[in-house]
Each structure stands twice: as structure tokens, then as C-alpha cells.
Amino acid sequence: MYGLQLKTVNLKNEEERLRVHKFLESFGLKLDDDVDYTLVIEVDENIKATCSKAKNIFKCFAVSDDLRGENVTSTLISALVDKLFEEGMYHSFIFTKPDKIKVFTSLNFKPIYEAHDAVFLEYGIYDINKALDKVGKEYKLNSENEKGALVMNCNPFTQGHRYLIEQASRQCKEVIVFIVQEDKSLFPFEERYKLVKEGTKDLENVKVVPGGEYIISSATFPTYFIRQEDVRLKAYAEIDAGIFGRFFGTKFNIKKRFVGEEPYCKVTNTYNETLKEVLPKHGMELIEIKRREYNGSFISASKVRELIKDNNLEEVKNVVPQVTWEFLNSEKGKEIMEKIKKSNSPH
């Protein structure tokens, strides 16, 4: 590797960022907006290889043809792992194209799930089976009884969410509600989790559980190697549904997954359609429930955020459970509402 220089990119410097972006573009790739650390390998001040990370997800890899076989990928991965160790993280993931799977398995990454256009791998001190064993132990999720499950973001928890959980609880002896753990929402995970837990405590056969790292969101799924939105959505949905069916379903004996019908949102609709295709392959049935309505329209978290943005709090009160209403009127809740009012698009 004589003459090669490994450098950290200053992502706050637009010029440096643009250099990386242009290098990636020559491979038909792009630099994702959420990257927080980027490395390049240079020869005579020209970028010849790069990789990045967003928290503990590795992404945006590219190596020039003239450096293939120089152990460049291994050097980049090692440097990223070192950076994660510095940050106190000992487990990482990568999404990549299926034809790159051998590159990463040779560096001790383990494939979790392969879809048509993408593969998801992990590396580190534990794997998905160990992680789910730990969840099962902590939340007393046995594998004996057949269960139903829902995966929810609850940004924030609405009467619509409560209704779906109630419907599932009537159809199953046991129900697990997994709350998406990533903090990509205006309402932090900790608050979303507390609201659902408190707001369903009267339903004795319902357990509310953090989603953990293996329930991924479309916000996490990388854009760098799949440009077309519909192809990317499909790949994300296939991986997320496949992981849920193969691992969560098997581990916790989940036989039914419940979702709300989706008349408006393209992302959610694509996701639901993919669940219908993928889950039965793993012995799980998808059950769509018609959403709860209020004043002629479906209750949704995005609708609640719109009402907050418009300062229409009387209407908000009609579509959220008491626990959410009380939170919105707390100091923390008021801070979040102010953020929603100031934001351009309430996510």
C-alpha cells in the first residue's frame, strides 16, 4: 500500500464533501445525507477509495479499479471499526449490493438477510440470535404460545394506534407491540415507548417491547446504491419483512402480524404489500385492519402533527389517548410541539 494515504474527511467542509460525492458519482453511487464520518484513501491527492458510516451503519463504499486487490476494503473497514470502538460501539451493519456479499463475508461480516436488490450484514460482538435471546429473557417472551405482533413508530401515540392494538388483542392470546427504536422522529423513542406502554396497560395480554436494532426503518435504509425510490422501498421492505418473519417470528412464535390499511402513504402501502408476499414464507399471516376514523378521515400520527403545526389543539385532544394529551401538555411535550410548529415538514 506504498504511497496510499488514509484521511478523514471534514464533512462540514462543502468542498471536501463535494470531492467525495463526485468520486462516488463515478461509480453511480452517492454520499448519503446522514453520514457522520467519512474516510478516503488518496494517491497523489486524488481520491482512490472511500467509505462512510452513519452511527453504526457502514455505507458509501467505493474503490477504484486500479486499487483492487490491495486490501483497501479491509483497511477502510478496520479504520471504521476503530472509530466505532472509540465511540463505544462494538457492533455494526452494512447494506450493500448482493454481488458484494463475498467482499464483506471475507472480512467476517455475517449476512442477516438477502433481498433481490440489497443484502444486510452485521459484524461485532453479538448477532441477531443472541440479541433476540436477550430480548426474550428481559421481556419474558416465551416461544410456547402463538402470538400476534405489531410494529409501530407512534410519533406520537394516537387513538388510531390504540384501536389497532385493541383489535389485535381480541384476536390473539398474546400480543407483542414492537416500538421502532431509532430516533429519527420528532418524538424521541423513550417518550414514544412510555406513551404506548402506559396507554395499553389495561390490555392484559399486550406487551410493549423496544424494537431494537433489527427492526429497521425506511429512514435508515441507505440511498447511496439504489437511486430509484420504488426499487429502494421494495428492497428495504423485503429485508425488514424477511428479518421479522425469519428471526422474530421463529424466536417468539409469532403467527400473525397486524397492520393498518394504508389508503394514503405510498411508502407504507408498498411496505404492507411486501409483508403480504414475504411473511407467509415464514409461516406468518398478515392481517390488515381498517383504520379508525374521526370526522371522515383516518386517524394518523402525521395528521396529529399537522394539527399541532396548525395549533389546532382542540382537535388533537379528540384523536389522541389521554396519556398522549397529558404528555403534550407537559414541559417536554410543549418543547416537541414547538419544534413541530417550526419545522418545514413534521416527521
N, C-alpha and C positions, 0 to 999 in steps of 0.2 A: 504493500500500500504506500510505497515511496512517493512523496510529492502530494499526497492527498491530505487535505486539511478538513477536520471536523469542526464546524462552527455552529454556535447558537444564533438564531435569527432574532433580531429585535422586532417583535410583531407590532410594536407601537409606531415603528418607522414605516411609513407608507411605501417608500422607495424599496426597502428590503423586502417587504411583504409582496410587492409587485414583482420583484425578481423571481421569488419562489412561485408565484402564481403563473408567470409566463413559462417557467420551466415545466411546471405541471401541465399547462395547456398543450405543450408539445407532445404530450402522451395522451391527450384527450381527457385529462383529469382537471380538477380544480382544487383550490385551497378552501376548505370548509370554514365558514364564519366563526365556528365555536372553538377553533384550535387555541390552546393556551401555551403551547411550547412547540417550536419547530427547529429542526436541525438540518443542516446541509453539509454535503461533502463537496469541496471545491478543488479544482485543478487550475492553476494559473488564474485564480479569481473568477473562474466560470463554474457555475453550479453543475455538478455531475450526478448528484443523488440527493434525495430529501425524504424526510418523514416528519410526522407531527403527532401530537396527542391532544385529546380533549378530555381532561380529567384522567381516567384510566382506560380510555379507548384510543388505541393506536390507529392512525389513518394517514391518508395523503402520501403514500409511498410512491417513489419513482426512482429508477436507477438507469442511467444512460447505458446504451448497448456496449460501449467501449469499456465499461467497468464491470460487466457481468463476469462472475467467476472470481472476483477479487474479495469475496467475503464482505461486501459492502453492506448487504442487508443485515447480516449478523452484527456488524459494527454499529449500525443505526439502532437496531433492536436493543443491543446491550446498553447503549447510551440512554435510550428511553427508559429501560428498566431501572437503570441507576438513578435517573431523575425521579421516577415514581418512588423508589426507596427513600430518596431524600425527602419526599413529600409524605412519607409514612404509608404508602400504598404498596401492597405486596401481591396484587392480583390484577390482571389486565385482560382486555379483549381486543380483538381486531375483526372488522368486517372487510372482506376482500372478494375479488372475483374467484369463482370456482377453479379457474386454471392456475391460480397462485397458491392453491392449498398445500402443495408439496414444499414450496419455499418455506412456509411457516411451520408445517409439521416437522420439518428438518431442524427447526430452531426450538423444538419442544412445545409448540402450541398444540392444544388438543381441539379438534373440531367438535362443536356442540351440535350444529345443525346446518345442513346444506340445502339451499333453495336453488331454483333454476338459474337465477342471475347473481346470487351472492352466497357467501359462506361466512359463518360466525364461529370464531375460535377463541379459546381462552388460554391463559398462561399464569402460573403462580402457585401459591401455597395451598390452594384448595381447588375443588372443581364443583360442577353443578350438583353431583350426587351428594357430596359431603355438605354443601351449603343447604340443600333441601332436608337432609337428615337433621341438621341443626335447627332449622325452622320447625320441623315436625316435633322435635323434642321440646323446644321452647314454648310452642303454642298448643301442645298436646293434640296434634293432628294424627290420629291413627290411620292405618290403611285398611282396617277391618270393614267399617261401614261405608256403603256407597254414598257419595256426596255430590252436591251441586256446587257451582262456583260462579262468581262474578269477578271481573277485573274492572276497577273503576279509578278514575282520577279524582273526581269530586272537587272541582275547582270553581265554586265551593259545593258542599253537600246540599242537594235540593230535595224538594218533595218528590221529584221525578226519580232520583236515586233511591230514596226511601221506598217508593212504590215498587220498583224493580226487585229490591231485596225482599220485600214482603211477599211478592209473588213467588220468588224462588223458595222462600222458607215454607210456603204452603205445599210446594211440590216435592220437597226433599226432607229426609230426616235430619240431615246436617248440611249446612251451607257455609262455605268459606268466601269471604269478601276480601280479595287482594287489592290493597290500595297502592297505586303506582308510586314508587318511592322517589323517582327522580325529581329534583327541584327545578323543573322547567316551567312551573306555573306561578301565577301571582300569589296564590295561597300556598304557603310552604307545606311540605309533606307532614311535618309534625302536627300542624293545625288541622290539615285535611283528615289525617288519621284519627285524631282525637274527636273530631266532629262526628265521623261515621261511627266510631266505637260508642260514643255517648248517645248518639241518635238512634242506635239499634239495640241498646242494651236490654230492651223489653222483649226482644225476639230471642228466646232461649236456645234455639237451635242454630244461631248465627254466630260465627267467629270472624272477627276483623283482624287481618294479618298484613303486615308490611309486604309489599310486592318484591322487595329485594332487587338484586342486580339483574336477575334473569327474566323479569317482565320488562321488556324494552318498550320505549315509546317511539312514535314516528319522529319526534323531535331529536332523538339520539341517533337514529339511523343516518349514516353518512350520505352526503350527496356527491362526494368527490368522484366516484367512479360510475355512478348511474345518473346521467343528466335528465333523462325523460321522467317526468313526475309520475306518470302512471306505472311505468316499469319499476321505479323505485318503491312506490307504495305497495305494489304487489310483492316485491322481494321482501320488504320489511314485514308485511302481513304474514307471508309464508313462514318466515323464520320465527316470528313471535308466536304464531299459532302452533307451529311444529314443536317448539320448545315446550309450550304449555301442554300439548297433548302427550308428547312422548315422556316428558320428565315429571311435570306437576301431576298430570292425570294418573300416571302409573304409581308414583310415590304416595299420593294421598287418596287413591281410589275415587277420583272424580269422574263421574259418568255423564254429568250434564253441565254445560256451560250456558249461562243466561246472558243475553244482551238485549238492549232496547232496539226496537225497529228504528231505522235511520232514514227519514224522508228528505233530509236537507243536506247533510255533510257528505261530500264525495269521499273524503278520507275514511270516515267511519263506515260508510256503505261498502267501499272496497274491502275494508278490513272484515266486516261481517260476512261478505260473500266468500272471502278466502277461508274464514273459520269454518264455513259450511263445507268447503272442499276438503280441508286438512284434518279437522278434528275426528270425523268418523274413521279415518285411517288408524286412529289410536284408540278406538273404542269409546269415543265420547260424542254425545249428541249435542247439537247446538239448538237452543230454544230461544226464539225471538219473541219478545213481549211488546205489545203495543204500548207506547209511552203514555204517561199520564198527561192530561191536557188541563189548561187553565185559560179561560176566556178565548177558547177557539184555537189556541196554539199549544204545541208541545212544550212542557217544562224542560229547560236545559240549563246547564251551568253557564253557557255562553249568553243565554237570554238574561240570566240573573246579572251577569257582569255588565251587559248592555244597560239594564235598568239602573244599576249603580252608577254607571257612567253618566246616565241622563238624570241622576239624582232623584229617581222615582222610587224612593224607599218604601212608600206605602204598598206599592205593587210587589217589591222584593219580599216584604213580610208575608204576602199571600202565597209565595211559591217556595219558601224555604222552611225547614223544620224549626221549631222553637230554639233548639240548640245552636243552629247557624245564626238565627236572628240575634240571639244573645251575644254570640261571638262578634258579629258585625258591629254591635254597639259597645264592645269593649275597646280599650285603648289600641290593642294590636289590630283589631278588626277595622277601626277607623283609619289607621295608618294604611292598611291594604286598600281600603275604599278610596283613599286619596290618590294612591298610586294608579288605581284603575281609572279614575277621573282624568288624571294627567296623561295616561298612556294613549298612543295613537291607535293601537289595536289591542283590546283587552284579551290576553291569552290566559 
